[in-house]
Amino acid sequence: MKLLKEIIYGVGIQEIKGLTNVAVEHITFDSRKVIKLTAFVATRGTQSDGHNYIQQAIENGACCIVCEKFPDHFNPNVTYVKVSDSSNALGLIASNFFDNPSEKLKLVGITGTNGKTTSATLLYDLFRLLGYKTGLISTVSIKILHHTFEATHTTPDAIAINRTLNKMVQKGCTHVFMEVSSHAVDQQRISGLDFKVGVFTNISRDHLDYHSTFDNYIQAKKKFFDGLSDEAFALLNYDDNQGETMGMHSHAKIKSYGLHGELDFKGKVLENHFSGLSLIINGKEMVSRLIGNFNAYNLLVAFGVASCLGEDEMSVLTTLSSLKAPEGRFEYFTSESNIIIVVDYAHTPDALENVLKTIHAIKKGGESIISVFGCGGDRDKGKRPLMGKIASDYSNRVIITSDNPRSENPEIILEDINNGIDFEKQSNALSISNRKEAIKTACSMARSGDIVLIAGKGHEKYQIIGDNTSHFDDMETTIEILTQMKK
């Protein structure tokens, strides 16, 4: 239990009506979850406005209402707190309610279009093996020490984040690594958090269904670094066109990384093959089980963060060499018929191009590349033809299929993708809406030595078609198909 005056400490309050020494046992921004002694924060979301549910929250037992606009009528048994920005206030209130857990941790936030999950997971594993008690908040899962919990969002809401961080503190965690999505920054879900390091991986077209323009997307990412304190580090990929932009106006100590130019953390790839990478980082050679130049950047992130946090460089490099990529990130195996299957989460044009370029760089010669991929429904439609062109430019055969079509007609999504394929390459492309059939067709086409890339879903264990969510695992499905083909 907390007193209201404790949980609104530091919040930009414009006016209060009522008592501030009332007891608060719960906080929420969902009026349906309000029970007795709950502080209800009325936030303005993309789908609804919490201010329209203030009366419902009071009827459900709210003792306090935090809002940007007072209602027309006041309940004498309820305290009303008026703020300029209730979304920002929610983050600060959540931090206060859970005893400001981020201040007790070395919290590292990682943002960018691609590489967030791999970088965060590498760091979680690295610091765990270095002897620390670690936590992870990622697209794939939430981990507290050795316990794994299902993740519902790349970055949870402010209350869920602070509740989780508080659990991590209670379990003795000292280091926590967290993916920070552009949605989370824009919606101020990270308000009130004390990051020790902020990382920028890269930026390319994604989420324009939400941000509308690429510039808005860039600015959402940049806002994360603008909010870092002068005691924090901003670790930025200077090989990306927006790398230096992210550090402009940031109070944090700027550190750069990349494969080109004079940088704080410099990498050079020596060899790149299916068994892993050989590279030099800051003059020291290492071998990694990770594959591809894009993973060289992820390894630089892990090395850079560890250095910023004061770890010994040789211990870090030695430990990094033993780590593998997370599930669904360039995960591969060779079938009994000598077909190489690669499963990757690549669901943006840049990510798909990176994976295909990596396959080209490490394949031995005349092997064919057969790519199976789709694009999600109810999401940015503009990237569909771009991904169609990339797949056809870097693959011998392309099979366009469903990803998570959601409420859209799958055939229309497939047509949008196909529109990006040049006329002379159309004969090498097939459209098969059923994802399992598409994978089966690709495996049937492949000959010994060929490489089948199954992209877009990676670690996901489900497929959303209409209102129905059913179990679907690319790796599991492929193994099942190959087993049946062998009989």
N, C-alpha and C positions, 0 to 999 in steps of 0.2 A: 504493500500500500504506500502511496505517496500523497503528499498534499499538493493541491493544484498549483500553489505558488512555486513549488519546487520544479514541477514539470514544464512550467512556462518561462522558466528562467532563461534569459538571453533571447527570447522571442521578441520580435519587433511589434510590441503591443500598442495599438492606437487608443483603445478604450476598454474598460472593464465595467460590467454591470453585475453586481453580486459579490459574494464573499470569495476570497482566494485561499482560505484555510480549510476548504472542504476536502474530504478524502477522495482519492481517485484510485480505483483498483484495476481498471482496464482502460485502454485507449483503442480507438478504431476510427476509420474513415468510411466504414460501411454501416449504415443505419440498421441493417438487418442483424448485425452482430452485437448491437448495443444491449447490455443488461444493466442491472443496478450498479451504481457507482462507476459509470463509464464516462470518459471524456470523449465526445464526438467531434472530430475535426472535419468540417465541411469543405472538401476540396472540389475544384472544378476539373473534371476529367474529360477525356475525349468523347465519351459516350453519354455521360450524365453529369449533373451539377449537384453536389452534396447539399447545397443550400436548399434544394427542393425537398430534402428529407429531414430537415431539422425537427419538424413537429413529430415525425415518426420516431426519431431518435429519442426525443423527450418522452413520448408515450411508452417507449421500451425501457426507460429508466435512466436516461442520461442525466448526469449531475452537472455537466458542463458542456457548453457549445463553443467551439472555436470557429470563427467564420470571418469572411471579408466584409459581409454586410449583415447588419442586425435584422432579425425578422420584425414584422410589424407589431407583433404582440410578444410580451415577455412573461415567462412563468416565474413567479417569485421564489420558487424552490430550486431554480437553475441559475448557474453563473454563466454569463456570456462574455467571451473574450473576442474583441475585434482586432484583426491583424491585417496587414497590407497584402500578405501573400500566404494563404493557408497551406499550400503545398510545401513551401519552405518551412513554415511553422511546424508541419507534421514531422519533418525530419528532426528538427531541434527538440520537439516534444518527445519523440520516440527515443532519441539519444538520452535525454534527461531521465525518462521513465525507467530505462534499463541501465542507469548509472554510467552513462557515457562509456560504453565498452571499448570503442575504437581508440580512446585515449590510453587504454591499458595494453594495447597491442601494437605490433609493428604491422600496420595495415598497408598492403600494396594493391593499388587499383590499376587494372590494365584495360585500355580502350583501343579501339581500332576496328577496321572492317574484318580483317582476317588475322588469325594467330592468337586471339585472346585465350581460347580454351587451352591450346597447347602450351602457351607461355605460362599461364596460371598453374596448370597441372605440373609442368616441369619444376616450377618453383616450389610447389607444395611437396613434391617428392624429394627435391634437392635438399630443402631445409629439414625435412623429416630425417633423411639419411645423414645429415650433418649433426643430428642429435637434438633438434628442437621439436617441441610439440606444435604441430601446425594445423591450420584449418584452410578449407577451400570453398569458395562460392563460385560455381561455374555453370555454364550451359548444361553440361553433362550431369553433374551431381553436386551435392554439398557434402563435404567431408569434415568431420570433427575427430581429430586423431585418426584412429583406424576405422571409425564408424562412417558409413556412407548412407546418405539420404537422397531421395529423389528431388531433382530441381524442377521447378515449374516455369521459371523465367531465367533469362540470362542474368538479370539483376533483379532480385525480389523488391517488394515495396519497402518503404522506410521502416515500418514497424517490424516486418519479417526480418530485415537485415539486422536491426539492432537486437532483436530477440535471439537471432542466431549468434551474433557476435558475443552477446552476454553468455550464452551457453558455452561458447568457446573459451571465454575468460574463466568461467567456472570449472571447466575441464583442464585448465592449466595451459592453454595455448598461448604462445608468445608471438607467433607469426601467422598472419592470415593473408591469403592471396585471392583476389576477387576480380571477376570480370565486370567491367563497367560499360553498359550499353549506351548508345546515344539516346534511346528512349528514357533510360534512367536519369541521365543528366538533364534532359529537357523537362522531364516531369519532377525533377528535384528529389528523386528517391534517395540520393546520396547526401542530401543536405544534413549538416551537422556531423558528418563523419570526419575523422582526423586521419588523413592518409600520410604515411611517411614517405612513400614513393608513388608517383603516378607514371604510367608507361603508355607511350603511343606506339602502336605497331605499324599501322599503315592506313590509308583510306582510299577507297574506290567506291564505285556506284553500289548503293544498297539502301534499303528502307526509304526510298523516295515516295512510296505510298503513304508514309507517315510525315516525312520532312518536306515533301513537295519539291524542293530544289536541292541540288548538290551543295550549294553554298550554305543552306540551312543545316544540312547534315554536318558539314565541316565545322560550323559555328557551335553546334551542339557538342561535338567532341572537344573543341577548344575550351568551352566553358568549364570543363573538368579541370584543366590545367590553370585556368584563371583563378579557380577557387583554392588552389593549393597554398599552404602557408609558406613563410620564408624559411621554415625549418625543414621543409620537405624537399625531395629531389624530383625533378621532372626528367625522365629518361626517354629521349625522343629519337625516332628513326630518321636520320638526316638524309637517307637515300630516298625517302618519300618526298614528293614535291611539297607536301604540307607540313613536313617535320619541323622546320624552323618556325613556321606560322603558329604551331601549337604552343611554342614557348613564349611568344610575344605577349607582354602584359602579365606574365605569370610571375608571382613572387618567389617561386621555388628556385632551387639551385639547378641550373640546366646541365644535363649530361647528354652527350650525343653517342649514337651507335650506328653501325652500318658496315657495308663491304667496300665503300668507296670514299676517298678523301681523308683528311686529317680529323680523327674522331677520338673521343674519350675511350670508346670500346670498339676496336676495329677487328673485323674478321676477314679471312681470306680462305675460300674453298679450294682445297688441293685435289680431292677426288670425290666423286659422287656416283654411288652405285647402289644396287638393291640391298646390299649388306649394311649400308650406312654412309656416313660422311667422314671425310678426313679434312680438317681445317686448322687454321692458325687463328687464335684469338689473343690479341695484344702480345704477339711475339711468341706465344706458347702453343705448341702443336697438340691437338687432341683428336681422338676418334670417337664418333658418336653413332649410336644405333639408329638415329633419325635419318631421314632421306630427303634430299632436295635442298636447293638454295633457300627456299622459303623457311625451312627449318633451321638453316644457319642463322637467320634473323631471330628465331625463337630461342636458340641457344645463346645468342648475344644478349637477349633480354634477361635470361636467367643469370648469366655471368654479370651483367651490368647491375642488376638489382642487388645481387649478393655483394658485389663490391661496394655499392652505395651503403649497404647495411654493415660494412666492416668485416666481411668474411675473407679468409685467406684464399688467394687466387688459385693456388695449386690444389688445395683441397676441393675447391669448387669445380675445377676442370676435371679432376679425377672422378668425382662423384657424378658429374654430368655425363661422363662417358658411359656410365652403366644404365642410364635411364632410357626408357622407350616412350614413344608417342602415345597419347591417350587413345582410347577406343574410337574408331571411325575416322582417324586422321592418318591418311596414307597407310592404312592397315592392309597388309597383303599376304597372300600365300600362293604356293604353286600346286596345282592339281596333279593328280596321278598321270594325267595325259600331258603334263608339262605346259599347261596354260597358267599364266600369271594373272591372278585376280587382285585388283586394287579397289578398296572401298574407301571413299573419302567424302567428307562433309561438304566439299566445295559447292556452294550454292550462289556464288556471285561470279560475274564475268572474270574478275581478277583472280579469284581463287581457282576457278576452272582452268584458266590459262596457265597459272603457276604449276598446277598438278600435271597438266599435259606436257608442258615444257620440260618438267622434271623427268617424266617418262621418256621423252625423246632423248634427253641428255644421257640417260643411263641404259637405254636399250642397246643391244649389241649391233644390230644391223637391219636385216630385212623383216623383222617381226612386224606384224600388223597391230595397230591399236584400234580397238573397238570400244567406243564410248557409249554408255547408257546413262541418260540423265533427263531431268525434267525441271520445271519451275513451279513454285508454289502458287496456288490460287489466292485471290484476294490480297495480293502483294504487288510490288512494283512491276508493272507490265513492260516497262521500257527496257528492262534487262533481258527479256526473253529472246528477241532476235540477236542481241549481242552475244548471248551464250550459244545460240545456234551457229553463228558464224565461227566463234572460237572453236567449238567442238569439231566442226567440219574442216576447219583449217589445219587442225593438229591431229585428226584421226583419219584412219583409212575407211572406217565405217562408223556411222552414227545411228543410234537407236534412240529416238525421242520418246519419252514415256511420262507417266504421271509421277509427280512428287507428292505433295499434299494439295490436291485441287480445291479442297474446301468447298465453298458454295459455287465455284465456277464450273462450267462445262469443260471436262478434261480435253475434249477434242479441240476446243477453241484455244486452250493454252498451247497444245501441241502445234497448232497452226501458226500461232504467234512466234513460236521458236523457229519453226521451219522457214518462216519468212526471212530470217536472217541468213539462211544458207544460200550461197551463190548458185546460180542456175546450173553451172557446169558440174557442181558437186551434189546436186539433188539426187542423182542416181545412186549415190553412196549412203543415202539417208533413208531410214524407215521410221514410221510413226506407229507405235504400239501402245495403246493407252494402258493396258493392264501391265503393271510394273513387273510382276512375276513372269509373265510371258515374254516381256522385253528382255529380262535377264536370261531367260532360257534360250531365247533366240540368239543372243550374243554369245553364250557359251557354245551353242551348236555351230555357230559360224567359225569360232576360233579353232586354230590348228596349233600344233605343238610349237611353243615358243611365243605365241601371240599374247598380247596383254589386253585384258578386259578391264576397263575402268567403269566402276559403278559409282556415280557421283550424286551428291545433293542431300543425302540423308545421314550418311555416316553412322553416328552412334544412336540415332533415333530408332525406337522399337515400335513405331506405330505409323499408320497412314490415315490421313483425314480425308474422307470422301463425303461431301455433303455434310450432314450432321453426325455421321458415323465415324468413330475412331476405332480402328481395328489393329491387331498386332501385325507388325511387319518389320522385319529385320533384314537389311540387305545382305549381310554376311551369312546369317543363318539360312536365308532363302537360297543363296548361291550354293552353299555347301549341300543343301538338300537336293537342288537341281543336279549338281554334278554327281552326287551319289546315285540318283535315279538313272542318269545317263550311262553310268558305268555298268548297270545291271543288264 
